[in-house]
Amino acid sequence: MNRKQKKILFRIIISFVLTAVLAVAVNSLELSLSVIFFLFAVPYLVIGYDIWIKAFSNLKKGRVFDENFLMAFASAGAFAIAILDPDGRGDFIEAVAVILFYQVGEFFEGYIVDKSRREIDKLVNLTSDIVHVEQNNELRDVDPDTVNTGSVIVVKPGEKIPIDGVVVEGKSTLDTAALTGESMPRSIDCGDEVLSGCINISGVVRIRTSRLYEDSTAAKILELVENSSAHKARSEKFISRFARVYTPFVCFGALALALLPPVYLKFMTSEPAGWFEWVYRALTFLVISCPCALVISIPLTFFAAIGGSSRNGILVKGATFMEKLARTDYAVMDKTGTLTEGSFCVSRICNNVVDADKLIKYAAYAESSSNHPVAQSIVKAFPQKIDRSLIGDIEEIAGQGIRAEVGGQQVLVGNEKLLVSCGISGIASADAVQAGTAVHVAVDGSYIGSIIISDSIRETSASAVGALKKMGINRIAMLTGDTADVAGYVAGCLGIGEVHSGLLPHDKVAVVQEIMKGKPAGSSLIFVGDGINDAPVLTVADVGIAMGGIGSDAAIEAADVIIMDDNPMKIAKAVGIARRCMSITWQNILFALGVKFSCLVLGAIGYASLWLAIFADVGVLILVVLNALRAMINVKESKS
Amino acid sequence: MKKMFKIAVDCPVCAGKMEVTAGKTPGVKEATVNFLSLKMWIEFEENVEDHIAVMKEVLANCRKEVDDDVEIFFE
């Protein structure tokens, strides 16, 4: 609680106690009306003096629909009725309560928003306030903004890396959870690149900064999450438009209610006008004229959801994408690097007439000096050290493979073309090699088997596709530049029905545009890619999701949602968080509007007292703000 | 040139008004205010040298147009 809040709390308590004492005293003592009025004026002024000051200063600026003015007016009206009404309809306690509980509501609003602001801040707490910079062999603590690129900074255990850079001295482990949501610590050593926002766990490290503070990952992410006003959600815009017409509407309603019925009764019928009754009803209108509950709860919900998802390593660039993400009904994913690892490895051996290990050994020896990615994946699959003295002449045949002498034997490793050209037959048929690139091996003129090299599917890809389907997103398509065979195999493994293969980057854009033409209005298409090659497609889709975006500026620029690590499960999680955020938003809108309109109706027909209006106003505010915070809290729970 | 300033403001409606008021101030190209993180981002016009003078103007305008007790911390 800050000083302002403490002061107002103090005033609330004093005013409350005074009012309670007076309420008892007035009942037991016989006092004249004017004495009672002056007695109640004391707690009223204690709690309400600043509202009158603000009301007048706003009135001078020509702002009639200012909430301070409305509250001042409503409470003054209640006082007037308490004094003047011969039937004793109003009472002084009520008049004080209007202002008292308005202040209680304001106090709670401020307190809860403050508290949630700190909670959310903790979720996206990536930046550091000071940096230890090494200058002339001594350490100085400076503002991160002032550190130049190329400076050497020292990060002690337990501190956050303040600025992106490269380790120049020291070994340690990093907790990257704040960036990626992954709890697995990462070890770092000299020469490793480190990103700001990670927490240094074990040792002291010296880092040469490679960026300015404001260009560093942590500062960028923070700005992205916080400065998202340009991407206001439709529901947010709806509410601010609504707020602009709501207050004037209710105020004119109050005016009409105070004037029209009594005038009608007086001049058109024989009934008494009942001025006080109608003015009293009009006052209940004024009390609920402030749309605060809605205005505050909706951005708070989005903010909480954005904070919560960034804790899970999912960055959402603003409320509008949260909204679109929630309406996802078509998911298009890139294959390489998204659903698959994006790097080659030996997936299986087939048609081998010798031991699989032996086959790999021949191939690895032959390929050991090549730096072709396929060759390297074969070498990686051979667990032992390669004895280079066994390797004789090597001849690399471009686009075909390698011919090498290994331990005195002639080894051929390559595609069908190579082996056929050397007069070797009996090579594995095409259907056996559908899942990747086949590398055939022949020793001393005879075929001994094939090694299938493929880009391995990520462990969580299948469950990620399953999770999306479970959420009702059944239309899932996969795009790839790879051949139809490989694409079909991967899609089959993952349970994806729609496959577009053999695409160049601009073809992908065309395919996504084509799909988007056919989708129902109001639903969204998400495209998931690696953020580097897929930038154009990311911008075309309703929501572009970049995977493995950590440290990649290109991905951060092009995508609307960035998944910091490369776990496809996070796609479903992001959609889940977004849907929860939207359902909370609509709950709040409907609940707050429902209560306000019921109060208006009940007030108009004379069933709602000022008390009910006051509690409805404050109560709704507190409930919707607490509800908004669930957007963040739930995310925390589901993590554990 | 884009800079971030911490602010103090009481309600989201006022924060929205601050955004509009700051954006209209001469020397400011674009202003965004986030009520929940209590921060204001100001993108200054290219030719503006004295950012502090612009911010003083922004604060004065906000106090006049929005509320007397808003605060922008720029020094």
Interface residues (C-beta under 8 A of the other chain):
Chain A: K54 S57 E109 G110 V113 S116 R117 I120 D121 E223 E226 N227 S228 S229 A230 S240 A243 C292 V295 I296 P299 L300 F303
Chain B: M4 D10 C11 P12 V13 G16 E19 T32 V33 N34 F35 L36 S37 L38 K39 W41 D68
